[in-house]
Amino acid sequence: MDANDYKEQPTEIDALDQKILKLITKNARIPFLEVARMRSIRCGYSSKGSAFV
């Protein structure tokens, strides 16, 4: 590995990402499930207890 492996890559933010960012900017303590409900995103937990969207 060299220094180039750790450089940030440009990321495009779509409309859904922008809406989610707006919600968490207003309230950083908002639960993920509430964000999902407000944005009509399907989310839940796997049988191993880890969250998925």
Backbone bond lengths (Angstrom), bond angles and torsions (degrees), N, CA, C in turn:
res aa  C-N    CA-C-N  psi(-1)  N-CA   C-N-CA  omega(-1)  CA-C   N-CA-C  phi
1 M - - - 1.461 - - 1.523 109.21 -
2 D 1.305 113.89 144.42 1.463 118.17 175.27 1.525 109.32 -129.33
3 A 1.310 116.90 -177.41 1.470 122.17 -175.65 1.527 112.40 -59.60
4 N 1.322 118.68 -29.88 1.465 121.61 -179.11 1.528 112.77 -66.76
5 D 1.328 116.95 -23.24 1.461 120.26 179.22 1.519 112.25 -67.78
6 Y 1.322 117.25 -19.39 1.460 121.00 -175.42 1.522 113.91 -106.57
7 K 1.318 117.59 5.15 1.466 120.02 179.26 1.521 110.27 -73.20
8 E 1.324 115.05 141.99 1.463 119.94 178.28 1.520 110.13 -69.81
9 Q 1.308 114.88 140.71 1.452 121.38 177.43 1.519 108.61 -101.38
10 P 1.333 118.09 141.24 1.471 119.63 177.63 1.532 110.07 -62.03
11 T 1.316 114.97 140.15 1.457 121.25 -178.62 1.516 109.17 -124.97
12 E 1.321 115.86 134.50 1.454 119.70 176.58 1.521 108.98 -89.29
13 I 1.305 116.21 136.50 1.460 121.80 178.62 1.513 108.19 -107.89
14 D 1.331 115.91 118.27 1.458 119.56 -178.99 1.526 110.64 -85.81
15 A 1.322 116.30 -179.11 1.466 121.68 -175.63 1.529 111.80 -61.51
16 L 1.332 117.71 -40.01 1.461 120.71 179.41 1.526 110.51 -64.80
17 D 1.333 116.77 -43.83 1.463 120.36 177.40 1.522 111.02 -58.86
18 Q 1.330 116.71 -41.89 1.462 120.67 179.63 1.523 111.38 -63.04
19 K 1.335 117.35 -40.30 1.458 120.81 179.10 1.528 110.79 -65.69
20 I 1.325 116.49 -41.24 1.460 120.60 178.82 1.522 110.26 -65.36
21 L 1.311 117.35 -43.34 1.463 120.79 178.14 1.523 111.57 -61.52
22 K 1.321 116.43 -38.16 1.462 120.48 178.33 1.528 110.28 -63.16
23 L 1.336 116.84 -42.26 1.468 120.76 178.90 1.521 111.89 -62.97
24 I 1.316 116.85 -47.66 1.463 118.42 -176.52 1.523 112.17 -76.78
25 T 1.326 117.57 -18.37 1.459 120.14 173.71 1.526 109.86 -70.55
26 K 1.329 115.80 -37.61 1.471 120.07 178.65 1.515 111.45 -71.50
27 N 1.339 117.42 -35.38 1.461 121.52 -177.63 1.528 108.53 -146.67
28 A 1.311 116.42 95.84 1.463 120.97 -176.93 1.530 112.80 -67.12
29 R 1.328 117.09 -14.93 1.469 120.32 -179.17 1.524 112.93 -96.31
30 I 1.312 117.17 7.75 1.464 120.74 -179.03 1.537 108.98 -64.82
31 P 1.330 117.78 131.07 1.468 120.35 178.77 1.532 110.90 -65.89
32 F 1.335 115.85 145.30 1.461 120.48 -179.93 1.519 111.72 -57.09
33 L 1.321 116.81 -37.82 1.459 119.97 -179.16 1.525 111.01 -63.32
34 E 1.323 117.10 -38.20 1.464 120.39 177.80 1.529 110.93 -66.05
35 V 1.321 116.78 -40.79 1.474 120.58 176.11 1.522 109.35 -60.01
36 A 1.321 116.50 -44.91 1.464 120.64 -179.81 1.520 111.09 -61.27
37 R 1.329 116.31 -43.55 1.465 119.32 179.78 1.517 111.50 -64.07
38 M 1.327 116.65 -41.32 1.465 120.54 -178.06 1.522 111.43 -68.58
39 R 1.317 117.63 -25.99 1.455 121.95 -178.84 1.516 112.11 -106.47
40 S 1.335 117.38 9.25 1.467 123.36 179.77 1.528 111.88 54.38
41 I 1.325 114.99 48.10 1.456 121.39 178.46 1.521 107.40 -104.47
42 R 1.324 116.88 133.59 1.450 120.53 177.29 1.520 108.54 -78.06
43 C 1.312 116.79 127.98 1.449 119.42 177.52 1.506 109.72 -150.37
44 G 1.303 116.07 161.53 1.448 120.42 -179.83 1.512 110.55 -176.79
45 Y 1.322 115.41 -157.06 1.448 121.21 -179.00 1.512 109.47 -126.34
46 S 1.315 115.15 142.41 1.460 119.71 176.46 1.522 108.72 -78.58
47 S 1.302 116.17 173.08 1.466 120.48 179.73 1.529 111.80 -64.98
48 K 1.328 117.25 -19.53 1.461 121.51 179.13 1.520 111.44 -90.31
49 G 1.330 117.74 1.49 1.463 121.29 176.30 1.507 115.37 90.13
50 S 1.328 118.83 0.17 1.455 119.50 178.63 1.529 109.98 -89.44
51 A 1.324 114.91 146.31 1.463 120.37 -177.60 1.530 110.22 -76.84
52 F 1.323 115.36 149.45 1.460 121.16 172.32 1.505 109.00 -140.58
53 V 1.320 115.71 156.77 1.466 121.47 178.20 1.505 107.59 -122.87
